[in-house]
Amino acid sequence: MSEADYQRIIDALQDLIDETQSTLERFETSGMDEKMSEDYEKLLEILDQAVKQQREHTLAMLRLVGR
């Protein structure tokens, strides 16, 4: 993959992270985190995975650029 490919993926993951964090905030503000705890946990899992994937792609891009 090229540096541009990595950057597109990193940017898309950042969009997902931002949207998920916004949704989590709305859940917490409205009390849905308690009423819909399973869905809230799924959102936390999505956020965790997106952050991990973004980190992996960032490190891979840095290795590519560092060559």
mmJSON file of the N, C-alpha and C atoms, coordinates in Angstrom:
{"data_MODEL":{"atom_site":{
"group_PDB":["ATOM","ATOM","ATOM","ATOM","ATOM","ATOM","ATOM","ATOM","ATOM","ATOM","ATOM","ATOM","ATOM","ATOM","ATOM","ATOM","ATOM","ATOM","ATOM","ATOM","ATOM","ATOM","ATOM","ATOM","ATOM","ATOM","ATOM","ATOM","ATOM","ATOM","ATOM","ATOM","ATOM","ATOM","ATOM","ATOM","ATOM","ATOM","ATOM","ATOM","ATOM","ATOM","ATOM","ATOM","ATOM","ATOM","ATOM","ATOM","ATOM","ATOM","ATOM","ATOM","ATOM","ATOM","ATOM","ATOM","ATOM","ATOM","ATOM","ATOM","ATOM","ATOM","ATOM","ATOM","ATOM","ATOM","ATOM","ATOM","ATOM","ATOM","ATOM","ATOM","ATOM","ATOM","ATOM","ATOM","ATOM","ATOM","ATOM","ATOM","ATOM","ATOM","ATOM","ATOM","ATOM","ATOM","ATOM","ATOM","ATOM","ATOM","ATOM","ATOM","ATOM","ATOM","ATOM","ATOM","ATOM","ATOM","ATOM","ATOM","ATOM","ATOM","ATOM","ATOM","ATOM","ATOM","ATOM","ATOM","ATOM","ATOM","ATOM","ATOM","ATOM","ATOM","ATOM","ATOM","ATOM","ATOM","ATOM","ATOM","ATOM","ATOM","ATOM","ATOM","ATOM","ATOM","ATOM","ATOM","ATOM","ATOM","ATOM","ATOM","ATOM","ATOM","ATOM","ATOM","ATOM","ATOM","ATOM","ATOM","ATOM","ATOM","ATOM","ATOM","ATOM","ATOM","ATOM","ATOM","ATOM","ATOM","ATOM","ATOM","ATOM","ATOM","ATOM","ATOM","ATOM","ATOM","ATOM","ATOM","ATOM","ATOM","ATOM","ATOM","ATOM","ATOM","ATOM","ATOM","ATOM","ATOM","ATOM","ATOM","ATOM","ATOM","ATOM","ATOM","ATOM","ATOM","ATOM","ATOM","ATOM","ATOM","ATOM","ATOM","ATOM","ATOM","ATOM","ATOM","ATOM","ATOM","ATOM","ATOM","ATOM","ATOM","ATOM","ATOM","ATOM","ATOM","ATOM","ATOM","ATOM"],
"id":[1,2,3,4,5,6,7,8,9,10,11,12,13,14,15,16,17,18,19,20,21,22,23,24,25,26,27,28,29,30,31,32,33,34,35,36,37,38,39,40,41,42,43,44,45,46,47,48,49,50,51,52,53,54,55,56,57,58,59,60,61,62,63,64,65,66,67,68,69,70,71,72,73,74,75,76,77,78,79,80,81,82,83,84,85,86,87,88,89,90,91,92,93,94,95,96,97,98,99,100,101,102,103,104,105,106,107,108,109,110,111,112,113,114,115,116,117,118,119,120,121,122,123,124,125,126,127,128,129,130,131,132,133,134,135,136,137,138,139,140,141,142,143,144,145,146,147,148,149,150,151,152,153,154,155,156,157,158,159,160,161,162,163,164,165,166,167,168,169,170,171,172,173,174,175,176,177,178,179,180,181,182,183,184,185,186,187,188,189,190,191,192,193,194,195,196,197,198,199,200,201],
"type_symbol":["N","C","C","N","C","C","N","C","C","N","C","C","N","C","C","N","C","C","N","C","C","N","C","C","N","C","C","N","C","C","N","C","C","N","C","C","N","C","C","N","C","C","N","C","C","N","C","C","N","C","C","N","C","C","N","C","C","N","C","C","N","C","C","N","C","C","N","C","C","N","C","C","N","C","C","N","C","C","N","C","C","N","C","C","N","C","C","N","C","C","N","C","C","N","C","C","N","C","C","N","C","C","N","C","C","N","C","C","N","C","C","N","C","C","N","C","C","N","C","C","N","C","C","N","C","C","N","C","C","N","C","C","N","C","C","N","C","C","N","C","C","N","C","C","N","C","C","N","C","C","N","C","C","N","C","C","N","C","C","N","C","C","N","C","C","N","C","C","N","C","C","N","C","C","N","C","C","N","C","C","N","C","C","N","C","C","N","C","C","N","C","C","N","C","C","N","C","C","N","C","C"],
"label_atom_id":["N","CA","C","N","CA","C","N","CA","C","N","CA","C","N","CA","C","N","CA","C","N","CA","C","N","CA","C","N","CA","C","N","CA","C","N","CA","C","N","CA","C","N","CA","C","N","CA","C","N","CA","C","N","CA","C","N","CA","C","N","CA","C","N","CA","C","N","CA","C","N","CA","C","N","CA","C","N","CA","C","N","CA","C","N","CA","C","N","CA","C","N","CA","C","N","CA","C","N","CA","C","N","CA","C","N","CA","C","N","CA","C","N","CA","C","N","CA","C","N","CA","C","N","CA","C","N","CA","C","N","CA","C","N","CA","C","N","CA","C","N","CA","C","N","CA","C","N","CA","C","N","CA","C","N","CA","C","N","CA","C","N","CA","C","N","CA","C","N","CA","C","N","CA","C","N","CA","C","N","CA","C","N","CA","C","N","CA","C","N","CA","C","N","CA","C","N","CA","C","N","CA","C","N","CA","C","N","CA","C","N","CA","C","N","CA","C","N","CA","C","N","CA","C","N","CA","C","N","CA","C","N","CA","C"],
"label_alt_id":[null,null,null,null,null,null,null,null,null,null,null,null,null,null,null,null,null,null,null,null,null,null,null,null,null,null,null,null,null,null,null,null,null,null,null,null,null,null,null,null,null,null,null,null,null,null,null,null,null,null,null,null,null,null,null,null,null,null,null,null,null,null,null,null,null,null,null,null,null,null,null,null,null,null,null,null,null,null,null,null,null,null,null,null,null,null,null,null,null,null,null,null,null,null,null,null,null,null,null,null,null,null,null,null,null,null,null,null,null,null,null,null,null,null,null,null,null,null,null,null,null,null,null,null,null,null,null,null,null,null,null,null,null,null,null,null,null,null,null,null,null,null,null,null,null,null,null,null,null,null,null,null,null,null,null,null,null,null,null,null,null,null,null,null,null,null,null,null,null,null,null,null,null,null,null,null,null,null,null,null,null,null,null,null,null,null,null,null,null,null,null,null,null,null,null,null,null,null,null,null,null],
"label_comp_id":["MET","MET","MET","SER","SER","SER","GLU","GLU","GLU","ALA","ALA","ALA","ASP","ASP","ASP","TYR","TYR","TYR","GLN","GLN","GLN","ARG","ARG","ARG","ILE","ILE","ILE","ILE","ILE","ILE","ASP","ASP","ASP","ALA","ALA","ALA","LEU","LEU","LEU","GLN","GLN","GLN","ASP","ASP","ASP","LEU","LEU","LEU","ILE","ILE","ILE","ASP","ASP","ASP","GLU","GLU","GLU","THR","THR","THR","GLN","GLN","GLN","SER","SER","SER","THR","THR","THR","LEU","LEU","LEU","GLU","GLU","GLU","ARG","ARG","ARG","PHE","PHE","PHE","GLU","GLU","GLU","THR","THR","THR","SER","SER","SER","GLY","GLY","GLY","MET","MET","MET","ASP","ASP","ASP","GLU","GLU","GLU","LYS","LYS","LYS","MET","MET","MET","SER","SER","SER","GLU","GLU","GLU","ASP","ASP","ASP","TYR","TYR","TYR","GLU","GLU","GLU","LYS","LYS","LYS","LEU","LEU","LEU","LEU","LEU","LEU","GLU","GLU","GLU","ILE","ILE","ILE","LEU","LEU","LEU","ASP","ASP","ASP","GLN","GLN","GLN","ALA","ALA","ALA","VAL","VAL","VAL","LYS","LYS","LYS","GLN","GLN","GLN","GLN","GLN","GLN","ARG","ARG","ARG","GLU","GLU","GLU","HIS","HIS","HIS","THR","THR","THR","LEU","LEU","LEU","ALA","ALA","ALA","MET","MET","MET","LEU","LEU","LEU","ARG","ARG","ARG","LEU","LEU","LEU","VAL","VAL","VAL","GLY","GLY","GLY","ARG","ARG","ARG"],
"label_asym_id":["A","A","A","A","A","A","A","A","A","A","A","A","A","A","A","A","A","A","A","A","A","A","A","A","A","A","A","A","A","A","A","A","A","A","A","A","A","A","A","A","A","A","A","A","A","A","A","A","A","A","A","A","A","A","A","A","A","A","A","A","A","A","A","A","A","A","A","A","A","A","A","A","A","A","A","A","A","A","A","A","A","A","A","A","A","A","A","A","A","A","A","A","A","A","A","A","A","A","A","A","A","A","A","A","A","A","A","A","A","A","A","A","A","A","A","A","A","A","A","A","A","A","A","A","A","A","A","A","A","A","A","A","A","A","A","A","A","A","A","A","A","A","A","A","A","A","A","A","A","A","A","A","A","A","A","A","A","A","A","A","A","A","A","A","A","A","A","A","A","A","A","A","A","A","A","A","A","A","A","A","A","A","A","A","A","A","A","A","A","A","A","A","A","A","A","A","A","A","A","A","A"],
"label_entity_id":["1","1","1","1","1","1","1","1","1","1","1","1","1","1","1","1","1","1","1","1","1","1","1","1","1","1","1","1","1","1","1","1","1","1","1","1","1","1","1","1","1","1","1","1","1","1","1","1","1","1","1","1","1","1","1","1","1","1","1","1","1","1","1","1","1","1","1","1","1","1","1","1","1","1","1","1","1","1","1","1","1","1","1","1","1","1","1","1","1","1","1","1","1","1","1","1","1","1","1","1","1","1","1","1","1","1","1","1","1","1","1","1","1","1","1","1","1","1","1","1","1","1","1","1","1","1","1","1","1","1","1","1","1","1","1","1","1","1","1","1","1","1","1","1","1","1","1","1","1","1","1","1","1","1","1","1","1","1","1","1","1","1","1","1","1","1","1","1","1","1","1","1","1","1","1","1","1","1","1","1","1","1","1","1","1","1","1","1","1","1","1","1","1","1","1","1","1","1","1","1","1"],
"label_seq_id":[1,1,1,2,2,2,3,3,3,4,4,4,5,5,5,6,6,6,7,7,7,8,8,8,9,9,9,10,10,10,11,11,11,12,12,12,13,13,13,14,14,14,15,15,15,16,16,16,17,17,17,18,18,18,19,19,19,20,20,20,21,21,21,22,22,22,23,23,23,24,24,24,25,25,25,26,26,26,27,27,27,28,28,28,29,29,29,30,30,30,31,31,31,32,32,32,33,33,33,34,34,34,35,35,35,36,36,36,37,37,37,38,38,38,39,39,39,40,40,40,41,41,41,42,42,42,43,43,43,44,44,44,45,45,45,46,46,46,47,47,47,48,48,48,49,49,49,50,50,50,51,51,51,52,52,52,53,53,53,54,54,54,55,55,55,56,56,56,57,57,57,58,58,58,59,59,59,60,60,60,61,61,61,62,62,62,63,63,63,64,64,64,65,65,65,66,66,66,67,67,67],
"pdbx_PDB_ins_code":[null,null,null,null,null,null,null,null,null,null,null,null,null,null,null,null,null,null,null,null,null,null,null,null,null,null,null,null,null,null,null,null,null,null,null,null,null,null,null,null,null,null,null,null,null,null,null,null,null,null,null,null,null,null,null,null,null,null,null,null,null,null,null,null,null,null,null,null,null,null,null,null,null,null,null,null,null,null,null,null,null,null,null,null,null,null,null,null,null,null,null,null,null,null,null,null,null,null,null,null,null,null,null,null,null,null,null,null,null,null,null,null,null,null,null,null,null,null,null,null,null,null,null,null,null,null,null,null,null,null,null,null,null,null,null,null,null,null,null,null,null,null,null,null,null,null,null,null,null,null,null,null,null,null,null,null,null,null,null,null,null,null,null,null,null,null,null,null,null,null,null,null,null,null,null,null,null,null,null,null,null,null,null,null,null,null,null,null,null,null,null,null,null,null,null,null,null,null,null,null,null],
"Cartn_x":[0.842,0.0,0.883,0.353,1.1,0.778,1.566,1.328,-0.066,-0.489,-1.819,-2.925,-2.715,-3.698,-3.835,-2.697,-2.72,-3.43,-3.135,-3.726,-5.244,-5.718,-7.176,-7.833,-7.208,-7.757,-7.724,-6.626,-6.492,-7.562,-7.789,-8.809,-10.214,-10.491,-11.808,-12.036,-10.994,-11.108,-11.316,-10.682,-10.892,-12.336,-12.925,-14.344,-15.212,-14.903,-15.651,-15.477,-14.261,-13.985,-14.784,-14.755,-15.483,-16.984,-17.529,-18.964,-19.36,-18.533,-18.828,-18.757,-17.766,-17.672,-18.882,-19.341,-20.522,-21.754,-21.891,-23.017,-22.945,-21.748,-21.582,-21.986,-21.611,-21.988,-23.505,-24.165,-25.632,-26.259,-25.703,-26.178,-26.086,-24.928,-24.704,-25.607,-25.774,-26.586,-28.057,-28.526,-29.942,-30.236,-29.201,-29.397,-29.54,-29.346,-29.479,-28.351,-27.245,-26.146,-26.575,-27.551,-28.076,-29.253,-30.116,-31.304,-30.952,-29.937,-29.52,-28.046,-27.741,-26.336,-25.617,-26.336,-25.687,-25.261,-26.126,-25.785,-24.654,-24.676,-23.617,-22.278,-22.277,-21.041,-20.549,-21.461,-21.071,-20.411,-20.955,-20.342,-18.93,-18.746,-17.407,-16.443,-16.945,-16.109,-15.728,-16.691,-16.412,-15.335,-15.471,-14.486,-13.111,-13.059,-11.783,-11.113,-11.878,-11.313,-10.854,-11.624,-11.244,-9.948,-9.801,-8.577,-7.384,-7.565,-6.479,-6.091,-7.085,-6.792,-6.113,-6.559,-5.943,-4.475,-4.214,-2.835,-1.977,-2.514,-1.781,-1.453,-2.421,-2.183,-1.212,-1.289,-0.348,1.077,1.261,2.597,3.111,2.23,2.635,3.034,2.286,2.617,3.961,4.19,5.457,6.63,6.431,7.501,7.774,6.719,6.855,7.599,7.229,7.848,9.3,9.569,10.907,11.93,11.514,12.464,13.422],
"Cartn_y":[-1.18,0.0,1.238,2.265,3.517,4.356,5.397,6.318,6.933,7.259,7.847,6.858,5.574,4.553,4.472,4.43,4.394,5.632,6.788,8.024,8.026,7.501,7.423,6.533,5.417,4.497,5.151,5.791,6.472,7.548,8.306,9.359,8.777,7.685,7.044,6.498,5.931,5.436,6.588,7.727,8.888,9.353,9.321,9.67,8.719,7.424,6.433,6.674,6.963,7.236,8.447,9.515,10.738,10.49,9.793,9.506,8.607,7.622,6.707,7.439,8.3,9.07,9.981,10.568,11.421,10.614,9.44,8.574,8.146,7.816,7.447,8.598,9.8,10.963,11.12,10.922,11.019,9.914,8.72,7.622,8.019,8.538,8.889,10.03,11.03,12.195,11.825,10.902,10.532,9.365,8.783,7.643,6.318,6.341,5.109,4.124,4.616,3.709,2.688,3.056,2.126,1.324,1.976,1.305,0.336,0.656,-0.17,-0.529,-1.159,-1.417,-2.308,-3.256,-4.119,-3.31,-2.416,-1.571,-0.617,-0.111,0.787,0.05,-1.183,-1.981,-2.238,-2.472,-2.687,-1.431,-0.269,0.99,1.131,0.758,0.811,-0.134,-1.299,-2.254,-1.697,-1.072,-0.458,0.609,1.44,2.495,1.9,0.897,0.254,-0.325,-1.038,-1.645,-0.596,0.458,1.518,2.193,2.436,3.063,2.132,0.86,-0.109,-0.203,-0.26,-0.351,0.917,2.053,3.311,3.338,2.891,2.847,1.921,0.746,-0.203,0.397,1.062,1.666,2.848,3.59,4.698,4.171,3.133,2.549,1.967,1.328,0.762,1.877,2.979,4.088,4.711,4.835,5.392,4.503,3.196,2.271,2.452,2.616,2.814,4.093,5.168,6.476,6.479,5.723,5.696,4.911,4.264,3.434,4.305],
"Cartn_z":[0.0,0.0,0.0,-0.587,-0.64,0.603,0.787,1.896,1.793,0.585,0.375,0.751,0.448,0.824,2.338,3.011,4.475,5.029,4.464,4.974,4.786,3.658,3.433,4.48,4.785,5.792,7.169,7.502,8.796,8.929,7.872,7.901,8.053,7.342,7.444,8.85,9.426,10.793,11.775,11.518,12.39,12.321,11.128,10.994,11.823,11.737,12.507,14.01,14.427,15.84,16.306,15.532,15.901,15.996,15.013,15.006,16.179,16.463,17.562,18.899,19.072,20.306,20.478,19.398,19.446,19.848,19.28,19.624,21.083,21.547,22.956,23.88,23.519,24.33,24.381,23.237,23.208,24.058,24.008,24.843,26.318,26.707,28.113,28.557,27.714,28.048,28.239,27.445,27.491,28.431,29.027,29.921,29.198,27.898,27.124,27.428,27.975,28.308,29.358,30.183,31.182,30.641,29.881,29.342,28.219,27.465,26.323,26.487,27.585,27.937,26.915,26.313,25.311,24.096,23.643,22.498,22.855,24.061,24.524,24.529,25.003,25.014,23.592,22.668,21.266,20.697,21.053,20.604,21.166,22.424,23.028,22.309,21.91,21.17,19.8,19.124,17.82,17.968,18.988,19.226,19.495,20.338,20.677,19.437,18.62,17.416,16.409,16.26,15.308,15.735,17.034,17.538,17.315,17.601,17.401,15.919,15.034,13.604,13.098,13.6,13.18,13.612,14.811,15.309,14.436,14.096,13.259,11.893,11.287,9.975,10.065,11.139,11.325,11.447,12.253,12.409,11.089,10.339,9.042,8.076,8.092,7.214,7.62,8.911,9.379,8.998,9.047,8.626,7.128,6.344,4.899,4.6,5.278,5.046,5.532,6.572,7.163,6.379,5.343,4.538,3.78],
"occupancy":[1.0,1.0,1.0,1.0,1.0,1.0,1.0,1.0,1.0,1.0,1.0,1.0,1.0,1.0,1.0,1.0,1.0,1.0,1.0,1.0,1.0,1.0,1.0,1.0,1.0,1.0,1.0,1.0,1.0,1.0,1.0,1.0,1.0,1.0,1.0,1.0,1.0,1.0,1.0,1.0,1.0,1.0,1.0,1.0,1.0,1.0,1.0,1.0,1.0,1.0,1.0,1.0,1.0,1.0,1.0,1.0,1.0,1.0,1.0,1.0,1.0,1.0,1.0,1.0,1.0,1.0,1.0,1.0,1.0,1.0,1.0,1.0,1.0,1.0,1.0,1.0,1.0,1.0,1.0,1.0,1.0,1.0,1.0,1.0,1.0,1.0,1.0,1.0,1.0,1.0,1.0,1.0,1.0,1.0,1.0,1.0,1.0,1.0,1.0,1.0,1.0,1.0,1.0,1.0,1.0,1.0,1.0,1.0,1.0,1.0,1.0,1.0,1.0,1.0,1.0,1.0,1.0,1.0,1.0,1.0,1.0,1.0,1.0,1.0,1.0,1.0,1.0,1.0,1.0,1.0,1.0,1.0,1.0,1.0,1.0,1.0,1.0,1.0,1.0,1.0,1.0,1.0,1.0,1.0,1.0,1.0,1.0,1.0,1.0,1.0,1.0,1.0,1.0,1.0,1.0,1.0,1.0,1.0,1.0,1.0,1.0,1.0,1.0,1.0,1.0,1.0,1.0,1.0,1.0,1.0,1.0,1.0,1.0,1.0,1.0,1.0,1.0,1.0,1.0,1.0,1.0,1.0,1.0,1.0,1.0,1.0,1.0,1.0,1.0,1.0,1.0,1.0,1.0,1.0,1.0,1.0,1.0,1.0,1.0,1.0,1.0],
"B_iso_or_equiv":[0.0,0.0,0.0,0.0,0.0,0.0,0.0,0.0,0.0,0.0,0.0,0.0,0.0,0.0,0.0,0.0,0.0,0.0,0.0,0.0,0.0,0.0,0.0,0.0,0.0,0.0,0.0,0.0,0.0,0.0,0.0,0.0,0.0,0.0,0.0,0.0,0.0,0.0,0.0,0.0,0.0,0.0,0.0,0.0,0.0,0.0,0.0,0.0,0.0,0.0,0.0,0.0,0.0,0.0,0.0,0.0,0.0,0.0,0.0,0.0,0.0,0.0,0.0,0.0,0.0,0.0,0.0,0.0,0.0,0.0,0.0,0.0,0.0,0.0,0.0,0.0,0.0,0.0,0.0,0.0,0.0,0.0,0.0,0.0,0.0,0.0,0.0,0.0,0.0,0.0,0.0,0.0,0.0,0.0,0.0,0.0,0.0,0.0,0.0,0.0,0.0,0.0,0.0,0.0,0.0,0.0,0.0,0.0,0.0,0.0,0.0,0.0,0.0,0.0,0.0,0.0,0.0,0.0,0.0,0.0,0.0,0.0,0.0,0.0,0.0,0.0,0.0,0.0,0.0,0.0,0.0,0.0,0.0,0.0,0.0,0.0,0.0,0.0,0.0,0.0,0.0,0.0,0.0,0.0,0.0,0.0,0.0,0.0,0.0,0.0,0.0,0.0,0.0,0.0,0.0,0.0,0.0,0.0,0.0,0.0,0.0,0.0,0.0,0.0,0.0,0.0,0.0,0.0,0.0,0.0,0.0,0.0,0.0,0.0,0.0,0.0,0.0,0.0,0.0,0.0,0.0,0.0,0.0,0.0,0.0,0.0,0.0,0.0,0.0,0.0,0.0,0.0,0.0,0.0,0.0,0.0,0.0,0.0,0.0,0.0,0.0],
"pdbx_formal_charge":[null,null,null,null,null,null,null,null,null,null,null,null,null,null,null,null,null,null,null,null,null,null,null,null,null,null,null,null,null,null,null,null,null,null,null,null,null,null,null,null,null,null,null,null,null,null,null,null,null,null,null,null,null,null,null,null,null,null,null,null,null,null,null,null,null,null,null,null,null,null,null,null,null,null,null,null,null,null,null,null,null,null,null,null,null,null,null,null,null,null,null,null,null,null,null,null,null,null,null,null,null,null,null,null,null,null,null,null,null,null,null,null,null,null,null,null,null,null,null,null,null,null,null,null,null,null,null,null,null,null,null,null,null,null,null,null,null,null,null,null,null,null,null,null,null,null,null,null,null,null,null,null,null,null,null,null,null,null,null,null,null,null,null,null,null,null,null,null,null,null,null,null,null,null,null,null,null,null,null,null,null,null,null,null,null,null,null,null,null,null,null,null,null,null,null,null,null,null,null,null,null],
"auth_seq_id":[1,1,1,2,2,2,3,3,3,4,4,4,5,5,5,6,6,6,7,7,7,8,8,8,9,9,9,10,10,10,11,11,11,12,12,12,13,13,13,14,14,14,15,15,15,16,16,16,17,17,17,18,18,18,19,19,19,20,20,20,21,21,21,22,22,22,23,23,23,24,24,24,25,25,25,26,26,26,27,27,27,28,28,28,29,29,29,30,30,30,31,31,31,32,32,32,33,33,33,34,34,34,35,35,35,36,36,36,37,37,37,38,38,38,39,39,39,40,40,40,41,41,41,42,42,42,43,43,43,44,44,44,45,45,45,46,46,46,47,47,47,48,48,48,49,49,49,50,50,50,51,51,51,52,52,52,53,53,53,54,54,54,55,55,55,56,56,56,57,57,57,58,58,58,59,59,59,60,60,60,61,61,61,62,62,62,63,63,63,64,64,64,65,65,65,66,66,66,67,67,67],
"auth_comp_id":["MET","MET","MET","SER","SER","SER","GLU","GLU","GLU","ALA","ALA","ALA","ASP","ASP","ASP","TYR","TYR","TYR","GLN","GLN","GLN","ARG","ARG","ARG","ILE","ILE","ILE","ILE","ILE","ILE","ASP","ASP","ASP","ALA","ALA","ALA","LEU","LEU","LEU","GLN","GLN","GLN","ASP","ASP","ASP","LEU","LEU","LEU","ILE","ILE","ILE","ASP","ASP","ASP","GLU","GLU","GLU","THR","THR","THR","GLN","GLN","GLN","SER","SER","SER","THR","THR","THR","LEU","LEU","LEU","GLU","GLU","GLU","ARG","ARG","ARG","PHE","PHE","PHE","GLU","GLU","GLU","THR","THR","THR","SER","SER","SER","GLY","GLY","GLY","MET","MET","MET","ASP","ASP","ASP","GLU","GLU","GLU","LYS","LYS","LYS","MET","MET","MET","SER","SER","SER","GLU","GLU","GLU","ASP","ASP","ASP","TYR","TYR","TYR","GLU","GLU","GLU","LYS","LYS","LYS","LEU","LEU","LEU","LEU","LEU","LEU","GLU","GLU","GLU","ILE","ILE","ILE","LEU","LEU","LEU","ASP","ASP","ASP","GLN","GLN","GLN","ALA","ALA","ALA","VAL","VAL","VAL","LYS","LYS","LYS","GLN","GLN","GLN","GLN","GLN","GLN","ARG","ARG","ARG","GLU","GLU","GLU","HIS","HIS","HIS","THR","THR","THR","LEU","LEU","LEU","ALA","ALA","ALA","MET","MET","MET","LEU","LEU","LEU","ARG","ARG","ARG","LEU","LEU","LEU","VAL","VAL","VAL","GLY","GLY","GLY","ARG","ARG","ARG"],
"auth_asym_id":["A","A","A","A","A","A","A","A","A","A","A","A","A","A","A","A","A","A","A","A","A","A","A","A","A","A","A","A","A","A","A","A","A","A","A","A","A","A","A","A","A","A","A","A","A","A","A","A","A","A","A","A","A","A","A","A","A","A","A","A","A","A","A","A","A","A","A","A","A","A","A","A","A","A","A","A","A","A","A","A","A","A","A","A","A","A","A","A","A","A","A","A","A","A","A","A","A","A","A","A","A","A","A","A","A","A","A","A","A","A","A","A","A","A","A","A","A","A","A","A","A","A","A","A","A","A","A","A","A","A","A","A","A","A","A","A","A","A","A","A","A","A","A","A","A","A","A","A","A","A","A","A","A","A","A","A","A","A","A","A","A","A","A","A","A","A","A","A","A","A","A","A","A","A","A","A","A","A","A","A","A","A","A","A","A","A","A","A","A","A","A","A","A","A","A","A","A","A","A","A","A"],
"auth_atom_id":["N","CA","C","N","CA","C","N","CA","C","N","CA","C","N","CA","C","N","CA","C","N","CA","C","N","CA","C","N","CA","C","N","CA","C","N","CA","C","N","CA","C","N","CA","C","N","CA","C","N","CA","C","N","CA","C","N","CA","C","N","CA","C","N","CA","C","N","CA","C","N","CA","C","N","CA","C","N","CA","C","N","CA","C","N","CA","C","N","CA","C","N","CA","C","N","CA","C","N","CA","C","N","CA","C","N","CA","C","N","CA","C","N","CA","C","N","CA","C","N","CA","C","N","CA","C","N","CA","C","N","CA","C","N","CA","C","N","CA","C","N","CA","C","N","CA","C","N","CA","C","N","CA","C","N","CA","C","N","CA","C","N","CA","C","N","CA","C","N","CA","C","N","CA","C","N","CA","C","N","CA","C","N","CA","C","N","CA","C","N","CA","C","N","CA","C","N","CA","C","N","CA","C","N","CA","C","N","CA","C","N","CA","C","N","CA","C","N","CA","C","N","CA","C","N","CA","C","N","CA","C","N","CA","C"],
"pdbx_PDB_model_num":[1,1,1,1,1,1,1,1,1,1,1,1,1,1,1,1,1,1,1,1,1,1,1,1,1,1,1,1,1,1,1,1,1,1,1,1,1,1,1,1,1,1,1,1,1,1,1,1,1,1,1,1,1,1,1,1,1,1,1,1,1,1,1,1,1,1,1,1,1,1,1,1,1,1,1,1,1,1,1,1,1,1,1,1,1,1,1,1,1,1,1,1,1,1,1,1,1,1,1,1,1,1,1,1,1,1,1,1,1,1,1,1,1,1,1,1,1,1,1,1,1,1,1,1,1,1,1,1,1,1,1,1,1,1,1,1,1,1,1,1,1,1,1,1,1,1,1,1,1,1,1,1,1,1,1,1,1,1,1,1,1,1,1,1,1,1,1,1,1,1,1,1,1,1,1,1,1,1,1,1,1,1,1,1,1,1,1,1,1,1,1,1,1,1,1,1,1,1,1,1,1]
}}}
